[in-house]
Amino acid sequence: MYSLILGIMVTAVLAVISLFIGAADASLHTLFSLDPDQRAAQILLISRIPRTLAILLAGSSLAIAGLVMQMIVRNRFVEPSTTGTTESAMLGFLVVTLLAPGWPVMAKMGVAAVFALFGTFLFLRLLKFVPLRDVVLVPLVGIMLAGVIGAVTSFLAYRFNMLPSLLAWGMGDFSAVLRGRYELLWFGLIGTAIACIAADRFTVAGMGKDFTTNLGINYRQVMLLGLVIVSVVAAVCLVSVGSIPFLGLVVPNIVSLILGDNMRRAVPWVAIGGAAFVLACDIFGRVVRYPYEIPISVVVGVIGSGVFIFLLLRRRPGAT
C-alpha cells in the first residue's frame, strides 16, 4: 500500500514538473506577477494543464489496454501496436475521413474503434490457424498483420493525397494538445475503470476457455469486453494524440516481473506506471533539445523496442 502511494506521489511530481516545462515562460514567478494579460495563467489553462492531463490519461489507458490484451491472448509480447489493432483504427479513421469528412470527431472515433475491433478479431482468428510452437510467433503474426493493414492504409492515403494526415496520425505527439482537443481521452479512463472492475474475470479468462467455463464464467463475454476496451482505447488515443508504440508492452511486463500475473493487483500499478512512464518520456523529449521537442512516439518507441528485445532474449530457451 505504501509503495503504491509512493508511486502516486512520484507521478504527481512528474506532472507538476511537466506543467512548467516549455518554450513559453509559465514559471511560478510569472504566474504570480502583476501581468494584466495573465499570459502565464492562460498558457497553463489552455495548453499545459490539458497536455499533462492528456499524458496521464493516454499513458494509463494504453498501459491497461496492453495488460488486457496480454490476458486475453495469454501472451506477454502483445499489445495494440503488435496485433494490428492500432493500424486497424488508423485505417478506419482514414476511411471515415474520406467518406464522411464532415462527421464530428466522436463519430469518427466510433468508426475507428469498430475497425480496431474487427482488426483484433482478425488477429485472434489468424492465431487459430498458425502452429504456435513458440510464444515469439504470436507478436510476429501480429506485426505481419499490422504491416499488411498499414500497407493498405498507406495506399489509400497515397491515392487520395492523405499521406501528410496519415503521418500525423501515426506520430504520437502531445505538442498540439489544447483545451477542447483532448477530452475524448476521458473515455480511456472509463475503459481503465471497467478493466479494474472486471480484473478478476480477465485473470480467470487468461487461464483458458475450459478453466473459465468450469468456474461458471461466460468466456466469450469476457473476451468481448476485453476487446471492446482495447479497441476503444486504441481509437481514442489515435484520434487524440496519435500512435504511441510499445507502451502497452513495456509497463505491464515490468509490473508482471514484480507482482506476478494477478490482474487485480497489477491494474493500479500498470495505470500509474503507464502515466509516469509517458510523463518521464515526454519531459525528456522536451528538455533534451530545448526549446524544440522530440515526439513522444519516438522516445517511447526507442525505449520500448529496447525493452521488447530484452524480453524476447530473456524468455528465449537457453538464453543466459
Secondary structure, 3 states (H helix, E strand, C coil): CHHHHHHHHHHHHHHHHHHCCCCCCCCHHHHCCCCCCCHHHHHHHHHHHHHHHHHHHHHHHHHHHHHHHHHHHCCCCCCHHHCCHHHHHHHHHHHHHHHCCCCCHHHHHHHHHHHHHHHHHHHHHHHCCCCCCCCCHHHHHHHHHHHHHHHHHHHHHHHCCCHHHHHHHHCCCCCCCCCCCCHHHHHHHHHHHHHHHCHHHHHHHCCCHHHHHHCCCCHHHHHHHHHHHHHHHHHHHHHHHCCCCCHHHHHHHHHHHHHCCCHHHHHHHHHHHHHHHHHHHHHHHHHCCCCCCCCHHHHHHHHHHHHHHHHHHHHCCCCC
